[in-house]
Amino acid sequence: MKPSPEQLTRLKAYYEAKLFGEVEINAVKHKVLDKQGVFVLLDARPREAFVAGHILGALSVPLDQAGVAARVLPAERQYVTYCWSHT
């Protein structure tokens, strides 16, 4: 089934917004290592995992607390979230 022009327009807008909001993992890694990141790292793993070891400078925001963090953290900053899996 071929998508309609309207569907294509919506899909294009969706993926453009998605790509704009994503940061490639290697770019984050290099910025962290070079101490040039302009973003805040959020560790979404359980608090125990964060305490056992985390990326220097990251904030612990377990997944079940993400909603509260979204209301409290400054909107003008860029946030990069990491967890156990690649998704």
Chimera marker file (.cmm) of the C-alpha trace (Angstrom):
<marker_set name="trace">
<marker id="1" x="0.000" y="0.000" z="0.000" r="1" g="1" b="0" radius="0.5"/>
<marker id="2" x="1.465" y="3.321" z="-1.080" r="1" g="1" b="0" radius="0.5"/>
<marker id="3" x="1.330" y="6.145" z="1.510" r="1" g="1" b="0" radius="0.5"/>
<marker id="4" x="-0.669" y="9.236" z="0.678" r="1" g="1" b="0" radius="0.5"/>
<marker id="5" x="1.066" y="12.616" z="0.224" r="1" g="1" b="0" radius="0.5"/>
<marker id="6" x="-0.305" y="13.673" z="3.622" r="1" g="1" b="0" radius="0.5"/>
<marker id="7" x="1.120" y="10.554" z="5.283" r="1" g="1" b="0" radius="0.5"/>
<marker id="8" x="4.490" y="11.166" z="3.632" r="1" g="1" b="0" radius="0.5"/>
<marker id="9" x="4.501" y="14.750" z="4.905" r="1" g="1" b="0" radius="0.5"/>
<marker id="10" x="3.724" y="13.591" z="8.454" r="1" g="1" b="0" radius="0.5"/>
<marker id="11" x="6.366" y="10.840" z="8.303" r="1" g="1" b="0" radius="0.5"/>
<marker id="12" x="8.970" y="13.279" z="7.023" r="1" g="1" b="0" radius="0.5"/>
<marker id="13" x="8.210" y="15.716" z="9.865" r="1" g="1" b="0" radius="0.5"/>
<marker id="14" x="8.310" y="12.898" z="12.434" r="1" g="1" b="0" radius="0.5"/>
<marker id="15" x="11.709" y="11.587" z="11.334" r="1" g="1" b="0" radius="0.5"/>
<marker id="16" x="13.213" y="15.053" z="10.978" r="1" g="1" b="0" radius="0.5"/>
<marker id="17" x="12.190" y="15.846" z="14.567" r="1" g="1" b="0" radius="0.5"/>
<marker id="18" x="13.467" y="12.467" z="15.764" r="1" g="1" b="0" radius="0.5"/>
<marker id="19" x="16.864" y="12.942" z="14.106" r="1" g="1" b="0" radius="0.5"/>
<marker id="20" x="17.132" y="16.502" z="15.423" r="1" g="1" b="0" radius="0.5"/>
<marker id="21" x="16.606" y="15.248" z="18.996" r="1" g="1" b="0" radius="0.5"/>
<marker id="22" x="19.012" y="12.310" z="18.859" r="1" g="1" b="0" radius="0.5"/>
<marker id="23" x="22.736" y="12.371" z="19.508" r="1" g="1" b="0" radius="0.5"/>
<marker id="24" x="24.942" y="9.634" z="18.062" r="1" g="1" b="0" radius="0.5"/>
<marker id="25" x="26.593" y="7.605" z="20.821" r="1" g="1" b="0" radius="0.5"/>
<marker id="26" x="30.144" y="8.087" z="19.513" r="1" g="1" b="0" radius="0.5"/>
<marker id="27" x="29.655" y="11.863" z="19.474" r="1" g="1" b="0" radius="0.5"/>
<marker id="28" x="28.624" y="11.709" z="23.134" r="1" g="1" b="0" radius="0.5"/>
<marker id="29" x="31.580" y="9.467" z="23.992" r="1" g="1" b="0" radius="0.5"/>
<marker id="30" x="34.086" y="11.830" z="22.378" r="1" g="1" b="0" radius="0.5"/>
<marker id="31" x="32.565" y="14.882" z="24.035" r="1" g="1" b="0" radius="0.5"/>
<marker id="32" x="32.642" y="13.167" z="27.444" r="1" g="1" b="0" radius="0.5"/>
<marker id="33" x="36.271" y="12.085" z="26.998" r="1" g="1" b="0" radius="0.5"/>
<marker id="34" x="37.275" y="15.554" z="25.749" r="1" g="1" b="0" radius="0.5"/>
<marker id="35" x="35.198" y="17.225" z="28.499" r="1" g="1" b="0" radius="0.5"/>
<marker id="36" x="33.445" y="19.339" z="25.860" r="1" g="1" b="0" radius="0.5"/>
<marker id="37" x="29.876" y="18.113" z="26.249" r="1" g="1" b="0" radius="0.5"/>
<marker id="38" x="27.201" y="20.780" z="26.486" r="1" g="1" b="0" radius="0.5"/>
<marker id="39" x="24.656" y="18.237" z="27.650" r="1" g="1" b="0" radius="0.5"/>
<marker id="40" x="23.738" y="16.538" z="30.903" r="1" g="1" b="0" radius="0.5"/>
<marker id="41" x="24.070" y="12.758" z="31.101" r="1" g="1" b="0" radius="0.5"/>
<marker id="42" x="21.156" y="10.970" z="32.752" r="1" g="1" b="0" radius="0.5"/>
<marker id="43" x="21.687" y="7.409" z="33.960" r="1" g="1" b="0" radius="0.5"/>
<marker id="44" x="18.289" y="5.658" z="33.717" r="1" g="1" b="0" radius="0.5"/>
<marker id="45" x="19.424" y="2.454" z="35.434" r="1" g="1" b="0" radius="0.5"/>
<marker id="46" x="18.280" y="1.517" z="38.954" r="1" g="1" b="0" radius="0.5"/>
<marker id="47" x="19.951" y="3.558" z="41.711" r="1" g="1" b="0" radius="0.5"/>
<marker id="48" x="21.975" y="0.528" z="42.910" r="1" g="1" b="0" radius="0.5"/>
<marker id="49" x="23.587" y="0.183" z="39.474" r="1" g="1" b="0" radius="0.5"/>
<marker id="50" x="24.394" y="3.906" z="39.439" r="1" g="1" b="0" radius="0.5"/>
<marker id="51" x="26.064" y="3.673" z="42.857" r="1" g="1" b="0" radius="0.5"/>
<marker id="52" x="28.090" y="0.640" z="41.712" r="1" g="1" b="0" radius="0.5"/>
<marker id="53" x="29.504" y="2.625" z="38.786" r="1" g="1" b="0" radius="0.5"/>
<marker id="54" x="28.505" y="5.332" z="36.331" r="1" g="1" b="0" radius="0.5"/>
<marker id="55" x="29.890" y="7.827" z="33.843" r="1" g="1" b="0" radius="0.5"/>
<marker id="56" x="31.569" y="10.691" z="35.680" r="1" g="1" b="0" radius="0.5"/>
<marker id="57" x="29.214" y="13.665" z="35.884" r="1" g="1" b="0" radius="0.5"/>
<marker id="58" x="26.039" y="11.708" z="35.135" r="1" g="1" b="0" radius="0.5"/>
<marker id="59" x="22.903" y="12.207" z="37.187" r="1" g="1" b="0" radius="0.5"/>
<marker id="60" x="20.923" y="9.252" z="38.472" r="1" g="1" b="0" radius="0.5"/>
<marker id="61" x="17.368" y="9.355" z="37.113" r="1" g="1" b="0" radius="0.5"/>
<marker id="62" x="15.922" y="5.840" z="37.306" r="1" g="1" b="0" radius="0.5"/>
<marker id="63" x="13.326" y="5.183" z="34.639" r="1" g="1" b="0" radius="0.5"/>
<marker id="64" x="10.446" y="5.208" z="37.132" r="1" g="1" b="0" radius="0.5"/>
<marker id="65" x="11.435" y="8.766" z="38.138" r="1" g="1" b="0" radius="0.5"/>
<marker id="66" x="11.794" y="10.169" z="34.612" r="1" g="1" b="0" radius="0.5"/>
<marker id="67" x="8.428" y="11.948" z="34.734" r="1" g="1" b="0" radius="0.5"/>
<marker id="68" x="9.387" y="13.890" z="37.860" r="1" g="1" b="0" radius="0.5"/>
<marker id="69" x="12.817" y="14.704" z="36.436" r="1" g="1" b="0" radius="0.5"/>
<marker id="70" x="11.261" y="16.033" z="33.212" r="1" g="1" b="0" radius="0.5"/>
<marker id="71" x="9.264" y="18.554" z="35.255" r="1" g="1" b="0" radius="0.5"/>
<marker id="72" x="12.237" y="19.609" z="37.411" r="1" g="1" b="0" radius="0.5"/>
<marker id="73" x="15.230" y="19.681" z="35.039" r="1" g="1" b="0" radius="0.5"/>
<marker id="74" x="15.781" y="22.930" z="33.093" r="1" g="1" b="0" radius="0.5"/>
<marker id="75" x="14.215" y="22.708" z="29.617" r="1" g="1" b="0" radius="0.5"/>
<marker id="76" x="16.978" y="24.746" z="27.954" r="1" g="1" b="0" radius="0.5"/>
<marker id="77" x="19.626" y="22.052" z="28.558" r="1" g="1" b="0" radius="0.5"/>
<marker id="78" x="20.262" y="19.064" z="26.289" r="1" g="1" b="0" radius="0.5"/>
<marker id="79" x="19.984" y="15.682" z="28.005" r="1" g="1" b="0" radius="0.5"/>
<marker id="80" x="21.473" y="12.358" z="26.944" r="1" g="1" b="0" radius="0.5"/>
<marker id="81" x="20.061" y="9.300" z="28.653" r="1" g="1" b="0" radius="0.5"/>
<marker id="82" x="21.787" y="5.961" z="28.958" r="1" g="1" b="0" radius="0.5"/>
<marker id="83" x="20.831" y="2.629" z="30.489" r="1" g="1" b="0" radius="0.5"/>
<marker id="84" x="21.669" y="-1.082" z="30.335" r="1" g="1" b="0" radius="0.5"/>
<marker id="85" x="20.444" y="-1.819" z="26.835" r="1" g="1" b="0" radius="0.5"/>
<marker id="86" x="21.102" y="-0.252" z="23.438" r="1" g="1" b="0" radius="0.5"/>
<marker id="87" x="17.531" y="1.026" z="23.068" r="1" g="1" b="0" radius="0.5"/>
<link id1="1" id2="2" r="1" g="1" b="0" radius="0.2"/>
<link id1="2" id2="3" r="1" g="1" b="0" radius="0.2"/>
<link id1="3" id2="4" r="1" g="1" b="0" radius="0.2"/>
<link id1="4" id2="5" r="1" g="1" b="0" radius="0.2"/>
<link id1="5" id2="6" r="1" g="1" b="0" radius="0.2"/>
<link id1="6" id2="7" r="1" g="1" b="0" radius="0.2"/>
<link id1="7" id2="8" r="1" g="1" b="0" radius="0.2"/>
<link id1="8" id2="9" r="1" g="1" b="0" radius="0.2"/>
<link id1="9" id2="10" r="1" g="1" b="0" radius="0.2"/>
<link id1="10" id2="11" r="1" g="1" b="0" radius="0.2"/>
<link id1="11" id2="12" r="1" g="1" b="0" radius="0.2"/>
<link id1="12" id2="13" r="1" g="1" b="0" radius="0.2"/>
<link id1="13" id2="14" r="1" g="1" b="0" radius="0.2"/>
<link id1="14" id2="15" r="1" g="1" b="0" radius="0.2"/>
<link id1="15" id2="16" r="1" g="1" b="0" radius="0.2"/>
<link id1="16" id2="17" r="1" g="1" b="0" radius="0.2"/>
<link id1="17" id2="18" r="1" g="1" b="0" radius="0.2"/>
<link id1="18" id2="19" r="1" g="1" b="0" radius="0.2"/>
<link id1="19" id2="20" r="1" g="1" b="0" radius="0.2"/>
<link id1="20" id2="21" r="1" g="1" b="0" radius="0.2"/>
<link id1="21" id2="22" r="1" g="1" b="0" radius="0.2"/>
<link id1="22" id2="23" r="1" g="1" b="0" radius="0.2"/>
<link id1="23" id2="24" r="1" g="1" b="0" radius="0.2"/>
<link id1="24" id2="25" r="1" g="1" b="0" radius="0.2"/>
<link id1="25" id2="26" r="1" g="1" b="0" radius="0.2"/>
<link id1="26" id2="27" r="1" g="1" b="0" radius="0.2"/>
<link id1="27" id2="28" r="1" g="1" b="0" radius="0.2"/>
<link id1="28" id2="29" r="1" g="1" b="0" radius="0.2"/>
<link id1="29" id2="30" r="1" g="1" b="0" radius="0.2"/>
<link id1="30" id2="31" r="1" g="1" b="0" radius="0.2"/>
<link id1="31" id2="32" r="1" g="1" b="0" radius="0.2"/>
<link id1="32" id2="33" r="1" g="1" b="0" radius="0.2"/>
<link id1="33" id2="34" r="1" g="1" b="0" radius="0.2"/>
<link id1="34" id2="35" r="1" g="1" b="0" radius="0.2"/>
<link id1="35" id2="36" r="1" g="1" b="0" radius="0.2"/>
<link id1="36" id2="37" r="1" g="1" b="0" radius="0.2"/>
<link id1="37" id2="38" r="1" g="1" b="0" radius="0.2"/>
<link id1="38" id2="39" r="1" g="1" b="0" radius="0.2"/>
<link id1="39" id2="40" r="1" g="1" b="0" radius="0.2"/>
<link id1="40" id2="41" r="1" g="1" b="0" radius="0.2"/>
<link id1="41" id2="42" r="1" g="1" b="0" radius="0.2"/>
<link id1="42" id2="43" r="1" g="1" b="0" radius="0.2"/>
<link id1="43" id2="44" r="1" g="1" b="0" radius="0.2"/>
<link id1="44" id2="45" r="1" g="1" b="0" radius="0.2"/>
<link id1="45" id2="46" r="1" g="1" b="0" radius="0.2"/>
<link id1="46" id2="47" r="1" g="1" b="0" radius="0.2"/>
<link id1="47" id2="48" r="1" g="1" b="0" radius="0.2"/>
<link id1="48" id2="49" r="1" g="1" b="0" radius="0.2"/>
<link id1="49" id2="50" r="1" g="1" b="0" radius="0.2"/>
<link id1="50" id2="51" r="1" g="1" b="0" radius="0.2"/>
<link id1="51" id2="52" r="1" g="1" b="0" radius="0.2"/>
<link id1="52" id2="53" r="1" g="1" b="0" radius="0.2"/>
<link id1="53" id2="54" r="1" g="1" b="0" radius="0.2"/>
<link id1="54" id2="55" r="1" g="1" b="0" radius="0.2"/>
<link id1="55" id2="56" r="1" g="1" b="0" radius="0.2"/>
<link id1="56" id2="57" r="1" g="1" b="0" radius="0.2"/>
<link id1="57" id2="58" r="1" g="1" b="0" radius="0.2"/>
<link id1="58" id2="59" r="1" g="1" b="0" radius="0.2"/>
<link id1="59" id2="60" r="1" g="1" b="0" radius="0.2"/>
<link id1="60" id2="61" r="1" g="1" b="0" radius="0.2"/>
<link id1="61" id2="62" r="1" g="1" b="0" radius="0.2"/>
<link id1="62" id2="63" r="1" g="1" b="0" radius="0.2"/>
<link id1="63" id2="64" r="1" g="1" b="0" radius="0.2"/>
<link id1="64" id2="65" r="1" g="1" b="0" radius="0.2"/>
<link id1="65" id2="66" r="1" g="1" b="0" radius="0.2"/>
<link id1="66" id2="67" r="1" g="1" b="0" radius="0.2"/>
<link id1="67" id2="68" r="1" g="1" b="0" radius="0.2"/>
<link id1="68" id2="69" r="1" g="1" b="0" radius="0.2"/>
<link id1="69" id2="70" r="1" g="1" b="0" radius="0.2"/>
<link id1="70" id2="71" r="1" g="1" b="0" radius="0.2"/>
<link id1="71" id2="72" r="1" g="1" b="0" radius="0.2"/>
<link id1="72" id2="73" r="1" g="1" b="0" radius="0.2"/>
<link id1="73" id2="74" r="1" g="1" b="0" radius="0.2"/>
<link id1="74" id2="75" r="1" g="1" b="0" radius="0.2"/>
<link id1="75" id2="76" r="1" g="1" b="0" radius="0.2"/>
<link id1="76" id2="77" r="1" g="1" b="0" radius="0.2"/>
<link id1="77" id2="78" r="1" g="1" b="0" radius="0.2"/>
<link id1="78" id2="79" r="1" g="1" b="0" radius="0.2"/>
<link id1="79" id2="80" r="1" g="1" b="0" radius="0.2"/>
<link id1="80" id2="81" r="1" g="1" b="0" radius="0.2"/>
<link id1="81" id2="82" r="1" g="1" b="0" radius="0.2"/>
<link id1="82" id2="83" r="1" g="1" b="0" radius="0.2"/>
<link id1="83" id2="84" r="1" g="1" b="0" radius="0.2"/>
<link id1="84" id2="85" r="1" g="1" b="0" radius="0.2"/>
<link id1="85" id2="86" r="1" g="1" b="0" radius="0.2"/>
<link id1="86" id2="87" r="1" g="1" b="0" radius="0.2"/>
</marker_set>
